[in-house]
Amino acid sequence: MRAARCEEYGGPEQVVVREVPAPEVTPGHVLVDVAAAAVNFPDLLFIADRYQVSVGLPFTPGSEFSGTVAAVGEGVVGFAPGDRVHGSVVTGAMAEQVLAPARSIAPVPAGLSMVEAAAFRVTYLTAYHALVTAGAVEPGQWVVVLGAAGGVGTACVDVATRLGARVIAAASSPERLQVATKLGAEAGIDYVAEDLKTRIKEITGGAGADLVVDPVGDRWAEPALRAIRWGGRFVTIGFAGGEIPRIPLNLVLLKNVTVRGLELRTWVERLPEENARAREGLAQLVADGMRPLVSEVHELDDVATALRRVAERIPTAKVVISIGAEEKQ
Ligand SMILES: NC(=O)c1ccc[n+]([C@@H]2O[C@H](COP(=O)([O-])OP(=O)(O)OC[C@H]3O[C@@H](n4cnc5c(N)ncnc54)[C@H](OP(=O)(O)O)[C@@H]3O)[C@@H](O)[C@H]2O)c1
């Protein structure tokens, strides 16, 4: 089969397309003919060997995919060849076939194309858990989304708006904020040109935010935390900005803020009930018309370009790689 391969750690240009042996189905796993794979920021960290866990060379990047079940391993129930599924793995999705643990795949929600389904699983599940499971968001509450024009960011704006929250989007330019506004954000903050804490306070009429969802970290986490109301919540998802911030704990103490971490990979493994609830919640939102925003679709041969676009902060919303000929609605 054809697969993207990282043969040397480095930037997107290190990723090439090669002919490699297809994976064999193993107990508890499902072999999927991949229709599409999405690009996520952690893919860049894996190929640079800067992720929390290291992946040995050579490997196939890609954590989020959609496709059709080709074979099911011993002990797998609920899936059969031909089923339309989407799922997540640590690496391996940017290939014509991927082997995934059965618990990491799910039927494609009715109404989603394969391209949309590939852009949905990691991003929207992360967003839903950040907002609902960890963030306990309520209708009418002020939710600040940092990196609001990115993959997770747009999903957070989309889901939060649909759950009735009042969203303040923060991104690095007015153009990038437009995508969040289209998704229903009530206000936008250009966090390069404006003071994040001051603007959040102004927009919320001095009250402060109820919830901050942070996939960016770096120099933006602390001002956002300082703009939370007494008893508010801060959910940390990632550090796309580069630096892992060091937050003074007195800020947490004085305002009785709850800080929650969320790592989807371990949540999927350890919290089956919460994941089932999240999937149900998302399926309802899809039934009500929610669709993930895909801003670019590339062919597998252009995988390095797709990765470079994300590394350069160019896309608004998700970048998807179209792989299988089966369906590209
Ligand atoms: N915890 C989890 O389970 C989980 C799951 C998925 C993703 N993540 C993490 O969430 C973060 C976002 O992932 P994503 O896939 O949504 O990525 P993405 O689409 O590339 O979005 C990241 C956003 O961060 C902002 N950003 C600020 N400084 C940046 C920098 N120096 N380089 C690149 N982007 C920068 C960019 O927006 P502006 O230019 O507008 O600032 C960009 O839109 C990543 O840290 C990723 O590792 C975590």
The ligand as a MOL file (V3000), in Angstrom:
LIG
                    3D

  0  0  0     0  0            999 V3000
M  V30 BEGIN CTAB
M  V30 COUNTS 48 52 0 0 0
M  V30 BEGIN ATOM
M  V30 1 N -5.2370 17.3410 24.3520 0
M  V30 2 C -5.6120 16.6660 23.2850 0
M  V30 3 O -6.0870 15.5550 23.3570 0
M  V30 4 C -5.4480 17.3110 21.9670 0
M  V30 5 C -6.1700 16.8760 20.8480 0
M  V30 6 C -6.0040 17.5650 19.6400 0
M  V30 7 C -5.1220 18.6500 19.5830 0
M  V30 8 N -4.4230 19.0000 20.6960 0 CHG=1
M  V30 9 C -3.5350 20.1540 20.7200 0
M  V30 10 O -4.2960 21.3030 20.4590 0
M  V30 11 C -3.4830 22.2490 19.7950 0
M  V30 12 C -4.1820 22.6690 18.5140 0
M  V30 13 O -4.2460 21.5780 17.6220 0
M  V30 14 P -4.9130 21.7630 16.2030 0
M  V30 15 O -4.8340 20.4570 15.5130 0
M  V30 16 O -6.2020 22.4600 16.3470 0 CHG=-1
M  V30 17 O -3.8360 22.7380 15.5170 0
M  V30 18 P -4.0280 23.9030 14.4810 0
M  V30 19 O -5.2090 23.6640 13.6090 0
M  V30 20 O -2.6940 24.1170 13.8540 0
M  V30 21 O -4.3690 25.1620 15.3980 0
M  V30 22 C -3.4320 25.6920 16.3020 0
M  V30 23 C -3.6930 27.1670 16.4330 0
M  V30 24 O -2.7580 27.6870 17.3750 0
M  V30 25 C -2.4340 29.0050 17.0210 0
M  V30 26 N -1.0080 29.2540 17.2440 0
M  V30 27 C -0.4890 30.1710 18.0830 0
M  V30 28 N 0.8280 30.1490 18.0510 0
M  V30 29 C 1.1870 29.2010 17.1600 0
M  V30 30 C 2.4500 28.7390 16.6900 0
M  V30 31 N 3.6040 29.2480 17.1430 0
M  V30 32 N 2.4470 27.7510 15.7600 0
M  V30 33 C 1.2980 27.2270 15.3020 0
M  V30 34 N 0.0670 27.6460 15.7260 0
M  V30 35 C 0.0230 28.6280 16.6520 0
M  V30 36 C -2.8010 29.1980 15.5510 0
M  V30 37 O -3.7560 30.2140 15.4650 0
M  V30 38 P -3.3700 31.7570 15.3890 0
M  V30 39 O -2.3680 31.9350 14.2750 0
M  V30 40 O -4.6630 32.4000 15.0730 0
M  V30 41 O -2.8080 32.1050 16.7210 0
M  V30 42 C -3.4740 27.9020 15.1230 0
M  V30 43 O -4.7060 28.1290 14.4990 0
M  V30 44 C -2.1320 21.5840 19.5710 0
M  V30 45 O -1.2650 21.9850 20.5910 0
M  V30 46 C -2.4380 20.1260 19.6920 0
M  V30 47 O -1.3140 19.4020 20.1400 0
M  V30 48 C -4.5780 18.3610 21.8700 0
M  V30 END ATOM
M  V30 BEGIN BOND
M  V30 1 1 1 2
M  V30 2 2 2 3
M  V30 3 1 2 4
M  V30 4 1 4 5
M  V30 5 2 4 48
M  V30 6 2 5 6
M  V30 7 1 6 7
M  V30 8 2 7 8
M  V30 9 1 8 9
M  V30 10 1 8 48
M  V30 11 1 9 10
M  V30 12 1 9 46
M  V30 13 1 10 11
M  V30 14 1 11 12
M  V30 15 1 11 44
M  V30 16 1 12 13
M  V30 17 1 13 14
M  V30 18 2 14 15
M  V30 19 1 14 16
M  V30 20 1 14 17
M  V30 21 1 17 18
M  V30 22 2 18 19
M  V30 23 1 18 20
M  V30 24 1 18 21
M  V30 25 1 21 22
M  V30 26 1 22 23
M  V30 27 1 23 24
M  V30 28 1 23 42
M  V30 29 1 24 25
M  V30 30 1 25 26
M  V30 31 1 25 36
M  V30 32 1 26 27
M  V30 33 1 26 35
M  V30 34 2 27 28
M  V30 35 1 28 29
M  V30 36 1 29 30
M  V30 37 2 29 35
M  V30 38 1 30 31
M  V30 39 2 30 32
M  V30 40 1 32 33
M  V30 41 2 33 34
M  V30 42 1 34 35
M  V30 43 1 36 37
M  V30 44 1 36 42
M  V30 45 1 37 38
M  V30 46 2 38 39
M  V30 47 1 38 40
M  V30 48 1 38 41
M  V30 49 1 42 43
M  V30 50 1 44 45
M  V30 51 1 44 46
M  V30 52 1 46 47
M  V30 END BOND
M  V30 END CTAB
M  END
